[in-house]
Structures are given as C-alpha cells and as structure tokens.
Amino acid sequence: MLGGDRGIYNKLSARQNLEYWAALYEVPYRESSKRVDTLLERVGLSAKADQKAEGYSRGMKQRLHLARALVGNAPVLFFDEPTMGMDPLAARDFRKLIAELKAEGKTILLATHDMAEAEAVCDRVSLIDKGRLLAVETPQTLSRLLGQHEWVDFEASEETFHALAAKLDSRFTAISRPNSQYRIEVQGAGEARQILQHLVGHGVTSIQTSRPSLEEVYVHIVGDRGLSV
C-alpha cells in the first residue's frame, strides 16, 4: 500500500478498481464480487462504492488503497504511511483493522513517521535515520533504553514550581509547561520517589509519573537535526 494517487484509477469507481486488482491477483470470478463487497464495507466505502475515485477525498483514497492491498489476501502486507490524510476516526479504525489482520495470522510491515501509531500497533520497531538502522526492538524495550529516565508531571502555582526547582540538584531537570503544568525529568533509577515526597510536602496533589514514549526515545537516539524556527 503506497498511498497518494498512484495505484488508483481515478476514472473508475472504487468497486471497479478493486475488481480490476482482484483480476490481476487471479482471484476467481465467483469469489471476486463477494470479496470486493466485504472489503468496501470493511474500509467504510460501501456508500461511495460506485462513485468515481477522482471525487474522493485524500482520506477516502487511502481507504481504497487499503482495500486494494487486501484484495489479494496476501500473507504479508507492506503499508507505507497508511493513515496519511485520514481523519482521527479513520486512523483509529485502521489501527483496529491492523489488530484484526494480526489476529488472522498476517505479517505486516508498516513504514510510518507517527511514533504513537508505531507504539500502538507494532510488536517490533526498527528506528532508521539517514539510511542507518539504529535499533530493532519491541516498543517496551526501546523505552527501557531510557530506563534511567522518568517524567514526573504535576500541576502547581508558579511560586511552588520555582520553590521546588531551586532545591533540585543536577540529577533532575525542571521544565515549565503551559497552563500551570510542570515536569521534572528524573535521570536516575528510583529517584522519582524523592521528587514525589517533595511535591506532596509542598501540597501538590495533581501528580503523574510516566516513562518516555517511543517518540521521545526516537528523538533521544537520533538527536538534534539543527532545525530552528
């Protein structure tokens, strides 16, 4: 699944596109019609099945690309930026479909710049930068690459934040965020407990701890690209 306008015949309807690709994949004619109808329903295009693809939005074309990728019932699927142009609901449905395809025993290779999407659907993740393979691990293992790091997010007054920040040593980094939200980055295993006690002692009650996300791991590994605004 490549995405964009390539691979779709805009003068044909979604149904005609899928019937054409089913024929190329040598899907038996008696099976083809039922499979096309099933796929159109699965990707949410049944209502527009007989409309020419040239009138489709970008997200609808992405869904047609997805149906085209599935029409041959291949055991291995390659998806390149599959949710590009999809609205949040369609992207969520796509991630559910990925889970269904995995449950059916299919192998899926997904190329994406969306780290949240990779973290949500992938069993293993490869990080690539400038043609170099940096890591191949599960999302959880990659997160543990920053295992000495932990975030403590909390809500407090500006005065409380500055009072706390003044008492921190080099193991901690205090970050001010919008809307009275603050973060302390903990760089040593087990150090978050000290910060939590500190916050509670200052009357802070809205506190949350978390590990680095896959996006934060990627940024840490790849480093600064030198982009400035």
C-alpha positions as CSV (number, residue, x, y, z in Angstrom):
1,M,0.0,0.0,0.0
2,L,1.7,3.1,-1.3
3,G,-0.8,5.9,-0.8
4,G,-1.4,9.0,-2.8
5,D,-2.8,8.9,-6.3
6,R,-0.5,6.1,-7.6
7,G,-2.2,2.7,-7.9
8,I,-5.7,4.1,-8.2
9,Y,-7.5,4.6,-11.5
10,N,-9.4,7.9,-10.9
11,K,-11.9,7.4,-13.8
12,L,-13.0,4.1,-12.2
13,S,-15.2,3.6,-9.2
14,A,-13.9,2.0,-6.0
15,R,-15.7,-1.2,-6.9
16,Q,-14.2,-1.2,-10.4
17,N,-10.7,-0.5,-9.1
18,L,-11.0,-3.5,-6.7
19,E,-12.5,-5.8,-9.4
20,Y,-9.6,-4.9,-11.7
21,W,-7.0,-5.6,-9.0
22,A,-8.8,-8.8,-8.0
23,A,-8.5,-10.0,-11.6
24,L,-4.7,-9.1,-11.6
25,Y,-4.3,-11.2,-8.4
26,E,-6.2,-14.0,-10.1
27,V,-9.0,-14.1,-7.6
28,P,-11.7,-16.5,-9.0
29,Y,-14.5,-14.6,-10.6
30,R,-17.2,-16.2,-8.3
31,E,-15.2,-15.2,-5.3
32,S,-14.2,-11.7,-6.5
33,S,-17.6,-9.9,-6.2
34,K,-18.2,-11.1,-2.6
35,R,-14.6,-10.2,-1.6
36,V,-14.9,-6.7,-3.1
37,D,-18.2,-6.1,-1.3
38,T,-16.7,-7.3,2.0
39,L,-13.6,-5.1,1.6
40,L,-15.6,-2.0,0.7
41,E,-17.6,-2.4,3.9
42,R,-14.5,-3.2,5.9
43,V,-12.9,0.1,4.9
44,G,-16.1,2.2,5.1
45,L,-16.5,2.9,1.4
46,S,-19.8,0.9,0.7
47,A,-21.9,4.1,0.4
48,K,-19.4,5.5,-2.2
49,A,-18.5,2.2,-3.9
50,D,-19.9,3.2,-7.3
51,Q,-18.6,6.8,-7.3
52,K,-15.5,7.6,-9.4
53,A,-12.3,7.7,-7.3
54,E,-11.5,11.2,-8.8
55,G,-14.2,12.6,-6.5
56,Y,-12.7,11.0,-3.3
57,S,-11.1,12.9,-0.6
58,R,-7.5,12.1,0.3
59,G,-8.6,10.0,3.3
60,M,-11.1,8.1,1.2
61,K,-8.4,7.3,-1.4
62,Q,-6.2,6.0,1.5
63,R,-9.0,3.7,2.5
64,L,-9.3,2.5,-1.1
65,H,-5.6,1.9,-1.2
66,L,-6.0,-0.3,1.9
67,A,-8.8,-2.3,0.3
68,R,-6.7,-2.8,-2.8
69,A,-3.8,-4.1,-0.6
70,L,-6.1,-6.6,0.9
71,V,-7.9,-7.8,-2.2
72,G,-5.3,-10.5,-3.0
73,N,-5.5,-12.0,0.5
74,A,-1.6,-11.9,0.8
75,P,0.0,-13.4,3.9
76,V,2.5,-10.5,4.1
77,L,1.4,-6.8,3.8
78,F,3.5,-3.7,3.3
79,F,2.0,-0.4,4.4
80,D,3.7,2.9,3.6
81,E,2.3,5.8,5.7
82,P,-1.2,4.1,5.6
83,T,-3.0,6.7,7.7
84,M,-1.7,9.8,5.8
85,G,-4.7,12.0,5.1
86,M,-7.1,10.1,7.3
87,D,-9.1,11.9,9.9
88,P,-8.6,10.7,13.6
89,L,-11.6,8.3,13.5
90,A,-10.5,6.7,10.2
91,A,-7.0,6.3,11.6
92,R,-8.3,4.7,14.8
93,D,-10.4,2.3,12.7
94,F,-7.2,1.5,10.7
95,R,-5.4,0.6,13.8
96,K,-8.2,-1.7,14.8
97,L,-8.0,-3.3,11.4
98,I,-4.3,-3.9,11.9
99,A,-5.1,-5.8,15.1
100,E,-7.7,-7.9,13.2
101,L,-5.2,-8.7,10.4
102,K,-2.6,-9.7,13.0
103,A,-5.1,-12.0,14.7
104,E,-5.8,-13.6,11.3
105,G,-2.1,-14.6,11.1
106,K,-0.9,-12.0,8.6
107,T,2.6,-10.4,8.8
108,I,2.5,-6.6,8.5
109,L,5.4,-4.3,7.8
110,L,4.5,-0.7,8.5
111,A,6.5,2.3,7.5
112,T,5.5,5.4,9.5
113,H,6.7,8.7,10.9
114,D,3.9,8.6,13.5
115,M,5.7,7.2,16.6
116,A,2.4,7.0,18.5
117,E,0.9,4.8,15.8
118,A,4.0,2.5,15.8
119,E,3.8,2.2,19.5
120,A,0.1,1.3,19.4
121,V,0.2,-1.4,16.7
122,C,3.7,-2.8,16.3
123,D,5.2,-5.8,18.0
124,R,8.7,-4.8,16.9
125,V,10.0,-1.4,15.8
126,S,13.1,-0.5,13.7
127,L,14.4,3.0,14.0
128,I,16.1,4.3,10.9
129,D,17.9,7.6,10.4
130,K,19.7,8.7,7.2
131,G,19.8,5.1,5.9
132,R,21.2,3.7,9.2
133,L,19.4,1.1,11.2
134,L,19.7,2.3,14.8
135,A,17.7,-0.2,16.7
136,V,15.3,-3.2,16.3
137,E,13.4,-3.9,19.5
138,T,9.9,-4.1,20.9
139,P,8.5,-0.6,21.8
140,Q,8.8,-1.6,25.5
141,T,12.5,-2.5,25.2
142,L,13.2,0.7,23.3
143,S,11.5,2.7,26.1
144,R,13.8,0.9,28.5
145,L,16.8,2.3,26.6
146,L,15.9,5.4,28.5
147,G,15.1,3.3,31.6
148,Q,17.1,5.7,33.9
149,H,14.7,8.5,32.8
150,E,11.3,9.1,34.2
151,W,9.0,12.0,33.9
152,V,7.0,13.5,36.9
153,D,4.2,15.8,35.7
154,F,2.3,17.9,38.1
155,E,0.0,21.0,38.4
156,A,1.0,23.8,40.8
157,S,1.3,27.5,41.1
158,E,4.3,29.2,39.6
159,E,5.6,30.1,43.0
160,T,5.5,26.5,44.2
161,F,7.3,25.4,41.0
162,H,10.1,27.8,41.4
163,A,10.5,26.9,45.1
164,L,10.8,23.2,44.1
165,A,13.1,23.9,41.2
166,A,15.5,25.8,43.4
167,K,16.1,22.8,45.6
168,L,16.8,20.3,42.7
169,D,20.3,19.0,42.1
170,S,21.9,18.0,38.7
171,R,20.1,14.7,38.6
172,F,16.8,16.5,37.9
173,T,15.6,18.9,35.2
174,A,12.6,21.1,35.9
175,I,10.5,22.2,32.9
176,S,7.7,24.7,32.8
177,R,4.8,23.9,30.5
178,P,1.6,25.8,29.5
179,N,-1.4,26.2,31.8
180,S,0.3,25.8,35.2
181,Q,1.6,22.3,34.1
182,Y,5.2,21.4,35.0
183,R,7.6,18.5,34.5
184,I,10.6,17.2,36.4
185,E,12.8,14.8,34.4
186,V,14.4,12.2,36.6
187,Q,17.7,10.8,35.4
188,G,18.4,8.1,37.9
189,A,16.6,4.8,38.7
190,G,14.4,5.1,41.8
191,E,14.9,8.9,42.1
192,A,11.2,9.7,41.4
193,R,10.2,8.7,44.9
194,Q,12.2,11.6,46.3
195,I,10.5,14.0,43.9
196,L,7.1,12.7,44.8
197,Q,7.7,13.1,48.5
198,H,9.0,16.7,47.8
199,L,5.8,17.5,45.8
200,V,3.4,16.1,48.4
201,G,5.3,18.0,51.1
202,H,4.6,21.2,49.2
203,G,0.8,20.4,49.0
204,V,0.8,19.3,45.3
205,T,-1.9,16.7,44.7
206,S,-2.2,16.5,40.9
207,I,0.8,14.3,40.0
208,Q,1.5,11.8,37.3
209,T,4.6,9.7,36.5
210,S,5.4,8.2,33.1
211,R,8.2,6.6,31.1
212,P,9.5,8.0,27.8
213,S,7.2,7.5,24.8
214,L,8.5,5.9,21.6
215,E,8.7,9.4,20.1
216,E,10.8,10.6,22.9
217,V,13.1,7.5,22.6
218,Y,13.5,8.3,18.8
219,V,14.4,11.9,19.5
220,H,16.9,10.8,22.1
221,I,18.6,8.3,19.8
222,V,18.5,10.4,16.6
223,G,19.4,13.7,18.3
224,D,19.0,17.3,17.2
225,R,18.7,17.8,13.5
226,G,19.6,21.5,13.8
227,L,16.1,22.7,12.8
228,S,15.3,26.1,14.2
229,V,12.3,28.4,13.8
